[in-house]
Amino acid sequence: MTENMSQHSGVDDTFVRTRAALHAVAEHVLAAARYRATGRIGLVVTPGGFGTPPSGDEGRVVAVDGTDLVVRSGGSDGASGSAVTRAPLRTLAAAAALAGVPAPGGPAGVYHLNTPCDPDAALEVDPDAARRIADWYTLGDAALRQWCAEIAADEPSDITLWPEHADVAIRAADINYGASPGDEYVADPYLYVGPPAPPPPTEDGFWNAPFGAYLTWDKVHSVADAVDFFRQGRRLARR
């Protein structure tokens, strides 16, 4: 990804509402659909947003693409023999129906849900904000893939977009690395490094959060910048 992410510094109410709506879709529709099909909840970054990994003999995928929900089976979008259904994100109830989920609702027995489930409430998804969030996920996913290759000896986990926090992340040698679209603690989207025992704040400002360290997206201009941040966190955590 070549876009300079620093132009996206700062978030407004439209961005926050879009982030909350997409988070609710991740928990109450996509995670619900995957859990129903496979007993798992992890999602992945997909073009234009995020979705379920392919499942079943037909490789069925339920995904958010911009402001739409897309259900795809039988191959990639547009491939011969593939079947694709697409509709704008309006409500959780409508999205669940398209995804084949009897009723929206995340797998509360697996983890504590972090978003409310109001089936008929309008989902406020702004196209520009959705694109910015998708771009951030794309950068984070690309950085984590490069980072996994660099630290293969640390046996990194699969790259997963976790619906409970809507962050894309890995764990390697007991250290968490990831990219979040922002939350109540850090308003802007950010990268993070979370060692098992977060060090106290340091004079250089690297360890700046209770969970370890974060770097907001206005300071991340490229995938290389993100990998540099992960690399610095690993080096400091292993001292």
N, C-alpha and C positions, 0 to 999 in steps of 0.2 A: 504494500500500500504506500503510495507516494504522497498522499495529501498531507499538508502540514496541519496537524491536529491543534496547534496552538491557536488557530483562529476560532476555535470552539470554546475558549476559556469562558467560564461562567455559565450558569444555567438559570432559566427563568421559570415562571409558573407553568407555562406550556410544556416545557421539557419535563418538569417534575410530574405533571399529570400524565404525560405520555409514558414516562418510565414506570409509573405506578400501574397504568393500564396494562402495559406489556408484561410486567412482573405478574400481575393477576392472571393473565392468559397463560404464562409459563406454568404457574402453579395449578390452576384450576381446570385447564384444558390440556395442555401438552403433557405435563407430568402425569395428569390423570389418565390420558390416553396411553402413554407408555407403560404406566403401572398396570393398567388393565390388560395390556397385551403381553407384557413380559415380566412383571413384578419388579421392574427397575424404574428409577425416576430421573436419571441423568439425561441431559439434553446436550446438543452440540450446536456450534455455530454453523449457520447455513447462509447461502446467498441472500442478502437483504434482511438478515435477522438471525433467527435461531429455530431449532426444531428437534424432533425426535430422530434418533438414528433409525435407519431402515430396519423394519421388522417383518417377520413372516416370509412366506415363500415369494410374495410379490414385492418385497422390499418397501412396504408402505411407510410413508413419511408424512407427518403432520407438522407444518412449519408456519412461522410468521415471516412474511416477506413484505417489508415496508408496513403498510397499513392493512394488509390483507392476510387472511388465513388461507393456506394452501394445503390440500390433501393430495398426495401423489402416490401412485403405485405402478408397478410394472416397468420401472426404469426411471431415468432422469427426466426432468421436465422437457417436454418436446421430443423425447426419443420415440422411435417407432415402437408402438405397442403400449406406450405409457398412457395412463389415465390421470388427468389433472382436474381437480375442482378448486375453484378460487372464489372467495367472497370477501368483501370488506369486513373488517372487525367492527361490529356494532355493539353486541352484548356478549357476555360469557355464555348465556344460554344458546344463542345462535351459533357461536363458535363451537360449543360442545356438540351441538347437533350435527354440524358439518364434519366434525372430527369423529363422529360415531360414538361419543360418550353419552350415556343415557341422561346424565345431569352433571353440570359443572361442579367441581369440588376436588381439591387436591387430596393426596393420600395422607390424611391427618394421622393415621396410625403409624406412619413411617417417620415423620418429622413434624415439628411445630410450624404450622402455616403462618406466613408473614404478611399475607394480604387478605382482605375481606372477600367473601364470595357473595356478591349481589347479582344473581343471574340476569336480571332484567335492567340493570343500570347501564346507561350509555357508557361505552368505552371511549375515552377522549384520547385519540391517537393522532397526533399532528404529523403530517408527512415529513417535514424537515427534521423534527425532533427524532422521529423513528429512524430516519436515514443516519443521523448523527450517532445514535446509539448503535445501529448496525455497523457503521464504520469503525466505531470503537471496539466492538466485539471482533471485527475482522482483524484489526491491528493486534489486539490482544491474543487472538488465536494464532496468528502468524508468528508473533514473538514467542509464544509458548512452544510452538513446534520447533523453532530454531533453538530455543533454550533446551528443550528435551534432547535434541541431538547433541548438544554441547556437553550435557551432564548425564550422558547415558549410564555412566558408572553409578550414579545415584539412584538408578532404577525408578525413574519418574512414572507416576500413574498416567492413565489415559487422560487426555484433555477433555474436561467435562464442564458444561454450563449447568450449574446447580440451581434448580428452581427456587430453593428456599431463599437464596440471596441474589439470584440472577447474575452471578459472577461466573466467568469462565476461568478455570483454575486447574492446577496440578498439585500433587504432593510428591516431593522427592527428598529422600534422606531426612524425613521428619520436618521438612520446611515446606510451607505453603507458598505458592506463587500464583498470582492471578490478576485479572482485570475486572473491575467492578464498574457498573454504570452510575455509581453514586448511591448514597443512602442517607440515613438520618445523621450518621456520624461525619461523613465527608460528602458535602453536597455535590461537588463536581465528580464526574467519572475519574477513576484513579487506578493505578497499578499498586500492588502490595506485595510485601514479603513478610511472611509470618513464621518466625522460628518457633520451636517448641517452648522455649522459655524466653519471651521477648526481653531484650536488654532494656535497662532504664534509658531515658532520653540522653543523648550525647551532645557534646558541644558542637559537633559538625551538623547536627540536626537530622541525621539520617534516621535514627530510631525516634520516630515522632508520634507514635500511636500506641495504645495499650496492647494491640496485637502485633506490633513490630514497626513496620515502616510503610508509608504510602507516598505516591508521587502523582499529583493531579495531571490531567491530560493536557493542560496548557504548557507543561514542561516536557511533553513527549512529542517530538517532531517526526519520529519514524520508528519502525520496528527495531532498528539498531539501538535507538535510545532506550526502548523498553528492555531489550536484552541486557544492555549496560547496567540498568537499574537492578535487574534480577542478579546479575553477576556480582555487583557490589554488595547486595544483600547477602548472598551466599558466602562471599569472602569474609564479611564482618561477622556473620553468624557462626562461622566455623572457627573463629579465633579461640 
